[in-house]
Every structure is written in structure tokens, then in C-alpha cells.
């Protein structure tokens, strides 16, 4: 059984915005950058658990809405001087369809 799911199309996510995939194991935020790159992170800031999907996307980062921590969209790692990470998830595009893997990337705890 594949752990890839379809989460919509590129046009379903506003530029510099996010869409949330709700799961019992924790929500996943799927982000779209200004240049149409798509990334997925656990929707929980490593600092105080703020919803990253509610943050501001700028470049390849998102700013947590609670305390303005910057998190790299490509790997979920907090930008120095902050420390910690939000689990990242593989994304692949099939035409305009966004496919999300439910298995997090290695290198960050599944928090």
C-alpha cells in the first residue's frame, strides 16, 4: 500500500499560503511559495507548537505566527539562532496534482 495521497492542485493553495491536511497523528501543512514551489511540514512549530500553516511564507521559509521563529520549508529546521525542527514530508507533483507522502523525511523527529 502506498503512503502517497493527493492533496489537491497547485491552484488550491494560494501563493505564499498553506493548506492543512488533518490526520490523527498530527496535522501537516502544505505550503506554496511565490515561485510555486511546494513543501510540507508538520503543522507545529518546534518552539511552542504554533500552527505554521498560519504563518507568513517568505522565500523558502515560514515565520511562526506565535513568536516569529523562521522555519526552513525545505527541511523543517529552525533558522539560527533558534533551534529545533518540524518534521518535513516529501512532496511530488503529478501535473498540477500535489502528492504528499505520509512518511516524514529522515533527520528530524516526527514531532
Backbone as JSON, one array per atom type, in Angstrom:
{
  "sequence": "XXXXXXXXXXXXXXXXXXXXXXXXXXXXXXXXXXXXXXXXXXXXXXXXXXXXXXXXXXXXXXXXXXXXXXXXXXXXXXXXXXXXXXXXXXXXXXXXXXXXXXXXXXXXXXX",
  "N": [[0.84, -1.2, 0.0], [0.54, 2.2, -0.82], [1.87, 5.17, 0.64], [1.33, 7.64, -0.32], [-0.72, 10.43, -0.85], [-3.23, 12.31, -2.6], [-3.47, 15.78, -2.4], [-4.7, 17.89, -3.57], [-4.63, 20.52, -6.05], [-2.09, 22.67, -7.46], [-3.26, 25.19, -7.71], [-5.08, 25.13, -5.65], [-3.87, 26.02, -3.42], [-3.08, 29.11, -2.13], [-0.67, 31.44, -3.45], [2.15, 31.95, -1.41], [0.87, 30.85, 0.73], [-0.88, 28.3, 2.67], [-2.17, 24.96, 3.02], [-3.99, 22.73, 5.06], [-3.58, 19.38, 5.97], [-5.43, 17.25, 7.72], [-4.76, 14.89, 10.22], [-4.92, 12.07, 12.4], [-2.49, 11.55, 13.6], [-1.3, 13.99, 13.7], [-1.45, 17.24, 12.28], [-0.56, 18.21, 8.92], [1.04, 20.73, 7.2], [0.8, 22.1, 4.0], [2.66, 23.99, 1.91], [2.87, 26.77, -0.4], [5.13, 28.54, -2.32], [6.11, 31.84, -3.53], [7.2, 31.39, -6.02], [5.99, 29.08, -6.82], [6.93, 26.69, -5.65], [6.44, 23.75, -3.72], [6.02, 22.62, -0.43], [6.01, 20.52, 2.51], [5.29, 20.42, 5.94], [5.2, 19.3, 9.37], [2.5, 20.65, 11.09], [3.31, 22.3, 13.28], [5.11, 24.35, 15.25], [8.48, 23.99, 16.4], [9.07, 25.37, 18.7], [6.92, 26.5, 20.5], [4.74, 25.15, 19.6], [3.11, 26.48, 17.78], [0.81, 26.98, 15.02], [2.16, 26.41, 12.03], [1.01, 26.66, 9.55], [-0.45, 28.96, 9.7], [1.36, 30.93, 9.53], [3.59, 33.4, 8.01], [4.72, 33.1, 4.76], [7.83, 33.49, 3.28], [10.14, 33.7, 0.79], [11.87, 30.66, 0.94], [10.98, 29.99, 3.45], [9.02, 29.86, 6.49], [7.39, 31.94, 8.82], [6.72, 31.48, 12.16], [3.54, 32.12, 13.56], [3.29, 32.67, 16.26], [5.73, 33.4, 17.71], [7.46, 34.32, 15.82], [9.51, 32.65, 14.91], [11.69, 31.47, 12.4], [11.31, 29.0, 10.0], [12.78, 26.62, 7.91], [11.38, 25.75, 4.87], [12.16, 23.67, 3.24], [13.41, 21.74, 4.83], [12.47, 21.84, 7.43], [13.94, 22.83, 9.54], [14.74, 25.06, 12.16], [15.81, 28.43, 11.75], [18.94, 29.75, 12.64], [19.29, 32.17, 15.26], [17.62, 30.36, 16.49], [16.61, 27.02, 17.51], [15.8, 23.65, 16.65], [13.3, 21.59, 15.02], [10.66, 21.02, 12.66], [9.0, 18.23, 11.53], [9.52, 17.29, 8.16], [7.89, 16.5, 5.06], [7.86, 14.43, 2.15], [7.05, 15.72, -1.08], [5.51, 15.44, -4.24], [4.93, 16.38, -7.59], [2.37, 15.67, -9.84], [1.7, 16.49, -12.75], [-0.54, 19.04, -12.38], [-1.4, 18.14, -9.96], [-0.88, 17.76, -6.48], [1.03, 15.59, -4.65], [1.37, 14.0, -1.55], [3.54, 12.48, 0.71], [2.94, 10.41, 3.48], [4.87, 9.62, 5.15], [7.38, 10.9, 7.1], [10.35, 12.79, 6.22], [13.72, 11.71, 6.85], [15.87, 12.71, 9.58], [14.74, 14.59, 11.25], [12.97, 14.6, 14.26], [9.75, 13.08, 14.41], [7.76, 15.18, 15.22]],
  "CA": [[0.0, 0.0, 0.0], [1.3, 3.43, -0.94], [1.53, 6.18, 1.64], [1.15, 8.91, -1.01], [-2.11, 10.85, -1.03], [-3.43, 13.54, -3.35], [-3.97, 16.83, -1.51], [-5.27, 18.97, -4.36], [-3.8, 21.03, -7.14], [-1.3, 23.85, -7.13], [-4.17, 26.33, -7.6], [-5.85, 25.04, -4.41], [-3.1, 26.68, -2.36], [-2.7, 30.45, -2.59], [0.76, 31.79, -3.38], [2.58, 32.37, -0.08], [-0.11, 30.34, 1.68], [-0.81, 26.9, 3.07], [-3.38, 24.14, 3.16], [-3.74, 21.76, 6.13], [-4.07, 18.01, 5.85], [-5.67, 16.81, 9.09], [-4.53, 13.47, 10.49], [-4.92, 11.74, 13.82], [-1.1, 11.6, 14.06], [-0.86, 15.39, 13.68], [-1.71, 17.93, 11.02], [0.54, 18.51, 8.02], [0.81, 21.96, 6.42], [1.37, 22.07, 2.66], [2.92, 25.39, 1.59], [3.21, 27.18, -1.77], [5.93, 29.76, -2.32], [5.81, 32.8, -4.59], [7.62, 30.82, -7.3], [5.24, 27.83, -6.99], [7.49, 25.5, -5.03], [5.51, 23.21, -2.74], [6.68, 21.94, 0.67], [5.1, 20.06, 3.57], [5.86, 20.32, 7.28], [4.27, 19.11, 10.48], [1.9, 21.96, 11.35], [3.58, 22.56, 14.69], [6.42, 24.96, 15.45], [9.24, 23.29, 17.43], [9.24, 26.22, 19.88], [5.77, 26.44, 21.4], [3.64, 24.43, 18.98], [2.25, 27.32, 16.93], [0.42, 26.42, 13.72], [2.96, 27.0, 10.96], [0.12, 26.97, 8.41], [-0.98, 30.32, 9.9], [2.49, 31.84, 9.45], [3.86, 34.13, 6.78], [5.72, 32.48, 3.9], [8.69, 34.44, 2.57], [11.21, 32.88, 0.21], [11.68, 29.25, 1.25], [10.82, 29.92, 4.9], [7.76, 30.31, 7.07], [7.55, 32.54, 10.15], [5.68, 31.02, 13.08], [2.72, 33.26, 13.95], [3.32, 32.94, 17.7], [6.93, 34.09, 18.19], [8.24, 34.73, 14.65], [10.62, 31.76, 14.55], [11.75, 31.17, 10.97], [11.49, 27.57, 9.76], [13.05, 26.31, 6.51], [10.34, 24.91, 4.28], [12.75, 22.5, 2.58], [13.86, 20.72, 5.76], [11.81, 21.98, 8.73], [14.89, 23.24, 10.57], [14.67, 26.45, 12.58], [16.93, 29.24, 11.33], [19.7, 30.27, 13.78], [19.79, 31.48, 16.44], [16.64, 29.41, 17.03], [16.98, 25.63, 17.33], [14.71, 22.69, 16.61], [12.78, 21.36, 13.68], [9.34, 20.45, 12.42], [9.17, 17.15, 10.55], [9.16, 17.6, 6.78], [7.3, 15.38, 4.33], [8.07, 14.5, 0.7], [6.0, 16.19, -1.99], [5.81, 15.31, -5.66], [3.89, 16.92, -8.47], [1.95, 14.87, -10.99], [1.0, 17.54, -13.49], [-0.94, 20.07, -11.4], [-1.77, 17.49, -8.7], [0.12, 17.69, -5.42], [1.02, 14.31, -3.94], [2.04, 14.11, -0.26], [3.87, 11.24, 1.4], [2.61, 10.47, 4.89], [6.07, 9.22, 5.88], [8.25, 12.07, 7.18], [11.75, 12.66, 5.84], [14.67, 11.42, 7.92], [16.67, 13.83, 10.04], [14.04, 15.42, 12.23], [11.97, 13.78, 14.94], [8.36, 13.21, 13.96], [7.06, 15.93, 16.27]],
  "C": [[0.88, 1.25, 0.0], [0.9, 4.4, 0.16], [1.41, 7.56, 1.01], [-0.34, 9.2, -1.16], [-2.14, 12.12, -1.87], [-4.04, 14.57, -2.41], [-4.55, 18.02, -2.26], [-4.34, 19.37, -5.49], [-3.04, 22.26, -6.66], [-2.22, 25.06, -6.91], [-5.05, 26.28, -6.35], [-5.16, 25.73, -3.24], [-2.72, 28.07, -2.86], [-1.19, 30.64, -2.54], [1.03, 32.37, -2.0], [1.59, 31.92, 1.0], [0.08, 28.87, 1.96], [-2.19, 26.26, 3.09], [-3.04, 23.09, 4.21], [-4.38, 20.43, 5.8], [-4.2, 17.49, 7.28], [-5.52, 15.3, 9.2], [-4.53, 13.25, 11.99], [-3.51, 11.85, 14.41], [-0.55, 13.02, 14.13], [-1.06, 15.99, 12.31], [-0.43, 18.18, 10.24], [0.15, 19.75, 7.23], [1.53, 21.83, 5.09], [1.44, 23.52, 2.18], [3.21, 25.57, 0.11], [3.97, 28.5, -1.69], [5.52, 30.66, -3.48], [6.18, 32.25, -5.96], [7.09, 29.39, -7.49], [5.96, 26.57, -6.55], [6.52, 25.05, -3.95], [6.31, 22.39, -1.72], [5.65, 21.5, 1.69], [5.87, 19.9, 4.87], [4.78, 19.94, 8.28], [3.78, 20.5, 10.86], [2.06, 22.34, 12.82], [5.0, 23.11, 14.82], [7.16, 24.22, 16.56], [9.41, 24.1, 18.72], [8.1, 26.05, 20.86], [4.54, 25.82, 20.75], [2.7, 25.27, 18.13], [1.96, 26.68, 15.59], [1.19, 27.12, 12.61], [2.11, 27.37, 9.76], [-0.47, 28.37, 8.51], [0.12, 31.37, 9.78], [2.63, 32.51, 8.1], [4.98, 33.43, 6.03], [6.5, 33.58, 3.21], [9.91, 33.66, 2.09], [10.89, 31.41, 0.44], [11.6, 29.03, 2.75], [9.4, 30.29, 5.29], [8.07, 30.85, 8.45], [6.39, 32.07, 11.02], [4.87, 32.23, 13.55], [2.79, 33.6, 15.44], [4.52, 33.8, 18.12], [7.92, 34.4, 17.07], [9.49, 33.88, 14.41], [10.55, 31.49, 13.06], [12.11, 29.7, 10.8], [11.73, 27.36, 8.27], [12.0, 25.37, 5.96], [10.92, 23.62, 3.68], [13.15, 21.39, 3.55], [13.23, 20.81, 7.15], [12.69, 22.49, 9.85], [14.75, 24.73, 10.86], [15.95, 27.17, 12.17], [17.6, 29.85, 12.57], [19.36, 31.73, 14.02], [18.81, 30.49, 17.05], [17.09, 27.98, 16.71], [15.75, 24.75, 17.38], [14.26, 22.47, 15.19], [11.36, 20.81, 13.74], [9.53, 19.4, 11.34], [8.73, 17.63, 9.17], [8.69, 16.33, 6.08], [7.56, 15.53, 2.84], [6.82, 14.94, -0.04], [6.44, 15.84, -3.4], [4.62, 15.83, -6.44], [3.63, 15.91, -9.58], [1.07, 15.78, -11.83], [0.72, 18.67, -12.51], [-1.27, 19.47, -10.04], [-0.59, 17.45, -7.74], [-0.06, 16.36, -4.69], [1.89, 14.46, -2.7], [2.31, 12.72, 0.28], [3.54, 11.42, 2.87], [3.76, 9.99, 5.77], [7.04, 10.39, 5.91], [9.66, 11.75, 6.68], [12.58, 12.34, 7.06], [15.33, 12.72, 8.37], [16.01, 14.75, 11.04], [13.05, 14.52, 12.93], [10.57, 14.06, 14.43], [7.54, 13.88, 15.06], [5.9, 16.67, 15.71]]
}
